[in-house]
């Protein structure tokens, strides 16, 4: 067996110790005589998995009993609809900061539900940056402000969040969740498709103030109603058992690494290696993101020609560096360096970038 350095954006790399632990207990989970793929979601064995995953996520984020952790299906894309359906009432305005393809999709779904306002957009500049807090001006009767914490396709990330006062702040953190500490108290609701940074495809983690989820409209579709999910502890129907199980494993792995402060230090060191290689040859490697908005999760850049980009991806694959091709909507190169990507993988990528430049300068 030979594992590669997996730079895919999602589904993405997972910690090897987690995969090995899953492999070890796959046929007989916790002495049940059944695989985790077979056990009932109502069983004591899975109840323990669910409650420990929730508790570990709360511990990592430093939040208390005023917040709840939920698991839902449908990916982040379904959350684009859940948010306005739950919180955008008649006579209110949903505010959206547009910093990438996914925030634009979230806006499009909200427009089907009610009145919206774009309070910032970098679309005309090819989503090269996120806003400074002072650039956000909320409209009257604002129901919430929605942001996308990290833009996976474009490679930008918020490091300062907007100040919204009494207006709820909602964030899609699908690709930066649990990558560094931040003040969760600023947010009324956070959602994250786990397949980019903390798990496999199949579930979304929702972290929200309990009182924010209460009092939802009774005419909402049941499976889109956050209050129903809250009241039933994510168990209204059969949840994504396997995905939740993996998320729980990853949360324990993060704790063993020293928590989010340790992960931020590691993630910034990894990103610094790749960005240094990128900045060393600005005439050859073209960074997509402005420096003050550069993501520490997704590094995006282009080369002088599409032919060179294809050759770079091919050389990367030959060197066991997979998933470097940029998103189809922007092209170029994208290296997703999530929590589970080791420093050695980023060093090998930086070495490839230097060697490739020397080959073609």
JOVENPE-V808768 format. One record per residue. N is the residue number from 0. RES is the residue in three letters. SS is DSSP state (H for helix, E for strand, C for the rest). PSI is psi in whole degrees, 0 to 359 (none if undefined). D_FIRST is the distance of its C-alpha to the first C-alpha in whole Angstrom. Layout:
N_RES_SS_PSI_D_FIRST, N_RES_SS_PSI_D_FIRST
This chain:
0_UNK_C_134_0, 1_UNK_C_114_4, 2_UNK_C_143_7, 3_UNK_C_170_10, 4_UNK_E_114_13, 5_UNK_E_105_15, 6_UNK_C_15_18, 7_UNK_C_149_19, 8_UNK_C_343_23, 9_UNK_C_126_22, 10_UNK_C_145_20, 11_UNK_C_184_19, 12_UNK_C_144_16, 13_UNK_C_155_16, 14_UNK_C_132_16, 15_UNK_H_318_13, 16_UNK_H_327_15, 17_UNK_H_314_17, 18_UNK_H_321_14, 19_UNK_H_322_13, 20_UNK_H_319_17, 21_UNK_H_316_17, 22_UNK_H_318_14, 23_UNK_H_322_16, 24_UNK_H_14_20, 25_UNK_C_322_19, 26_UNK_C_334_21, 27_UNK_C_97_23, 28_UNK_C_122_24, 29_UNK_C_35_27, 30_UNK_C_17_28, 31_UNK_C_344_29, 32_UNK_C_9_28, 33_UNK_C_157_26, 34_UNK_C_156_24, 35_UNK_C_336_24, 36_UNK_C_350_24, 37_UNK_C_342_27, 38_UNK_C_157_29, 39_UNK_C_142_33, 40_UNK_C_351_33, 41_UNK_C_2_36, 42_UNK_C_155_35, 43_UNK_H_326_35, 44_UNK_H_317_32, 45_UNK_H_327_31, 46_UNK_H_320_34, 47_UNK_H_317_33, 48_UNK_H_312_30, 49_UNK_H_310_32, 50_UNK_H_323_34, 51_UNK_H_322_32, 52_UNK_H_314_30, 53_UNK_H_314_34, 54_UNK_H_320_35, 55_UNK_H_322_32, 56_UNK_H_317_32, 57_UNK_H_318_36, 58_UNK_H_316_35, 59_UNK_H_322_33, 60_UNK_H_350_36, 61_UNK_C_40_39, 62_UNK_C_156_40, 63_UNK_C_204_43, 64_UNK_C_351_44, 65_UNK_C_350_46, 66_UNK_E_152_42, 67_UNK_E_149_40, 68_UNK_E_123_37, 69_UNK_E_158_36, 70_UNK_E_128_33, 71_UNK_E_166_34, 72_UNK_C_177_33, 73_UNK_C_357_33, 74_UNK_H_175_31, 75_UNK_H_331_33, 76_UNK_H_324_35, 77_UNK_H_330_37, 78_UNK_H_332_38, 79_UNK_H_326_39, 80_UNK_H_322_42, 81_UNK_H_317_42, 82_UNK_H_304_43, 83_UNK_H_326_46, 84_UNK_H_325_47, 85_UNK_H_327_47, 86_UNK_H_353_49, 87_UNK_C_93_51, 88_UNK_C_165_54, 89_UNK_C_138_57, 90_UNK_C_357_59, 91_UNK_C_168_56, 92_UNK_E_129_54, 93_UNK_E_121_50, 94_UNK_E_138_49, 95_UNK_E_132_46, 96_UNK_E_120_44, 97_UNK_E_106_43, 98_UNK_C_9_40, 99_UNK_C_180_37, 100_UNK_H_322_37, 101_UNK_H_325_36, 102_UNK_H_327_39, 103_UNK_H_321_41, 104_UNK_H_322_39, 105_UNK_H_318_40, 106_UNK_H_314_44, 107_UNK_H_321_44, 108_UNK_H_321_44, 109_UNK_H_326_46, 110_UNK_H_337_49, 111_UNK_C_344_49, 112_UNK_C_318_50, 113_UNK_C_200_52, 114_UNK_E_135_54, 115_UNK_E_164_51, 116_UNK_E_136_52, 117_UNK_E_114_49, 118_UNK_E_350_50, 119_UNK_E_145_48, 120_UNK_E_133_46, 121_UNK_C_21_44, 122_UNK_H_319_43, 123_UNK_H_338_46, 124_UNK_H_24_44, 125_UNK_C_36_41, 126_UNK_C_51_40, 127_UNK_C_350_39, 128_UNK_C_168_40, 129_UNK_C_163_41, 130_UNK_C_155_45, 131_UNK_C_149_47, 132_UNK_H_325_48, 133_UNK_H_345_51, 134_UNK_H_348_51, 135_UNK_C_118_50, 136_UNK_C_115_54, 137_UNK_C_145_54, 138_UNK_C_167_56, 139_UNK_C_151_59, 140_UNK_C_42_58, 141_UNK_E_123_54, 142_UNK_E_324_52, 143_UNK_E_162_49, 144_UNK_E_127_47, 145_UNK_E_129_43, 146_UNK_E_162_41, 147_UNK_E_112_37, 148_UNK_C_320_36, 149_UNK_E_131_33, 150_UNK_E_101_33, 151_UNK_C_319_30, 152_UNK_C_317_31, 153_UNK_C_341_33, 154_UNK_C_39_32, 155_UNK_E_158_35, 156_UNK_E_144_35, 157_UNK_C_132_38, 158_UNK_C_348_39, 159_UNK_C_125_42, 160_UNK_C_151_43, 161_UNK_C_148_46, 162_UNK_C_120_49, 163_UNK_C_0_51, 164_UNK_C_236_53, 165_UNK_C_353_54, 166_UNK_C_128_52, 167_UNK_E_137_48, 168_UNK_E_127_45, 169_UNK_E_136_42, 170_UNK_E_139_39, 171_UNK_E_111_36, 172_UNK_C_39_33, 173_UNK_C_325_30, 174_UNK_C_6_28, 175_UNK_C_6_30, 176_UNK_C_135_30, 177_UNK_C_27_30, 178_UNK_C_344_29, 179_UNK_C_160_32, 180_UNK_C_150_35, 181_UNK_C_166_38, 182_UNK_C_97_41, 183_UNK_H_333_41, 184_UNK_H_341_44, 185_UNK_H_340_45, 186_UNK_C_139_43, 187_UNK_C_328_45, 188_UNK_E_136_41, 189_UNK_E_136_38, 190_UNK_E_152_35, 191_UNK_E_119_32, 192_UNK_E_123_29, 193_UNK_H_348_26, 194_UNK_H_355_23, 195_UNK_H_328_24, 196_UNK_C_337_24, 197_UNK_C_13_24, 198_UNK_C_190_22, 199_UNK_C_169_21, 200_UNK_C_145_23, 201_UNK_C_340_26, 202_UNK_C_160_29, 203_UNK_E_133_31, 204_UNK_E_132_32, 205_UNK_E_126_36, 206_UNK_E_116_38, 207_UNK_E_154_41, 208_UNK_E_131_45, 209_UNK_H_316_46, 210_UNK_H_339_49, 211_UNK_H_330_48, 212_UNK_H_344_46, 213_UNK_C_152_50, 214_UNK_C_28_52, 215_UNK_C_155_50, 216_UNK_C_136_52, 217_UNK_C_341_53, 218_UNK_C_8_52, 219_UNK_C_146_49, 220_UNK_C_136_46, 221_UNK_H_313_45, 222_UNK_H_354_41, 223_UNK_H_4_42, 224_UNK_C_114_44, 225_UNK_H_325_43, 226_UNK_H_323_46, 227_UNK_H_317_45, 228_UNK_H_321_41, 229_UNK_H_311_43, 230_UNK_H_334_45, 231_UNK_C_12_42, 232_UNK_C_44_40, 233_UNK_C_12_37, 234_UNK_C_30_38, 235_UNK_C_317_40, 236_UNK_C_186_38, 237_UNK_C_117_35, 238_UNK_C_173_32, 239_UNK_C_80_29, 240_UNK_H_309_28, 241_UNK_H_316_24, 242_UNK_H_319_24, 243_UNK_H_319_27, 244_UNK_H_315_25, 245_UNK_H_317_22, 246_UNK_H_318_25, 247_UNK_H_320_26, 248_UNK_H_316_23, 249_UNK_H_321_22, 250_UNK_H_318_26, 251_UNK_H_322_26, 252_UNK_H_318_23, 253_UNK_H_319_25, 254_UNK_H_319_28, 255_UNK_H_336_26, 256_UNK_C_352_26, 257_UNK_C_7_29, 258_UNK_H_190_30, 259_UNK_H_330_31, 260_UNK_H_318_33, 261_UNK_H_321_30, 262_UNK_H_322_28, 263_UNK_H_315_30, 264_UNK_H_315_31, 265_UNK_H_316_27, 266_UNK_H_322_27, 267_UNK_H_324_30, 268_UNK_H_319_28, 269_UNK_H_312_25, 270_UNK_H_321_28, 271_UNK_H_321_30, 272_UNK_H_312_28, 273_UNK_H_318_27, 274_UNK_H_328_31, 275_UNK_H_318_32, 276_UNK_H_323_30, 277_UNK_H_314_32, 278_UNK_H_342_35, 279_UNK_C_336_35, 280_UNK_C_67_36, 281_UNK_C_341_38, 282_UNK_C_347_39, 283_UNK_C_313_35, 284_UNK_C_121_33, 285_UNK_E_109_35, 286_UNK_E_137_35, 287_UNK_C_327_35, 288_UNK_C_143_36, 289_UNK_C_149_39, 290_UNK_H_320_39, 291_UNK_H_356_40, 292_UNK_H_5_38, 293_UNK_E_129_35, 294_UNK_C_143_32, 295_UNK_C_7_30, 296_UNK_C_325_27, 297_UNK_E_114_27, 298_UNK_E_122_28, 299_UNK_E_139_30, 300_UNK_E_164_31, 301_UNK_E_165_32, 302_UNK_C_172_33, 303_UNK_C_328_36, 304_UNK_C_159_35, 305_UNK_H_329_33, 306_UNK_H_319_31, 307_UNK_H_323_30, 308_UNK_H_317_28, 309_UNK_H_322_27, 310_UNK_H_321_26, 311_UNK_H_315_25, 312_UNK_H_318_22, 313_UNK_H_318_21, 314_UNK_H_323_21, 315_UNK_H_314_19, 316_UNK_H_319_16, 317_UNK_H_334_16, 318_UNK_C_17_15, 319_UNK_C_32_13, 320_UNK_E_103_15, 321_UNK_E_159_16, 322_UNK_C_28_19, 323_UNK_C_351_21, 324_UNK_E_133_24, 325_UNK_C_165_27, 326_UNK_C_146_28, 327_UNK_C_335_30, 328_UNK_C_340_33, 329_UNK_C_342_33, 330_UNK_C_204_31, 331_UNK_C_209_30, 332_UNK_E_141_27, 333_UNK_E_127_26, 334_UNK_E_111_23, 335_UNK_E_117_23, 336_UNK_C_60_22, 337_UNK_C_181_23, 338_UNK_C_318_23, 339_UNK_C_352_19, 340_UNK_C_122_18, 341_UNK_C_160_18, 342_UNK_H_323_21, 343_UNK_H_325_19, 344_UNK_H_318_18, 345_UNK_H_324_21, 346_UNK_H_319_22, 347_UNK_H_323_20, 348_UNK_H_316_21, 349_UNK_H_320_25, 350_UNK_H_320_24, 351_UNK_H_318_23, 352_UNK_H_317_26, 353_UNK_H_315_28, 354_UNK_H_321_27, 355_UNK_H_321_28, 356_UNK_H_314_31, 357_UNK_H_326_32, 358_UNK_H_329_31, 359_UNK_H_5_33, 360_UNK_C_none_36
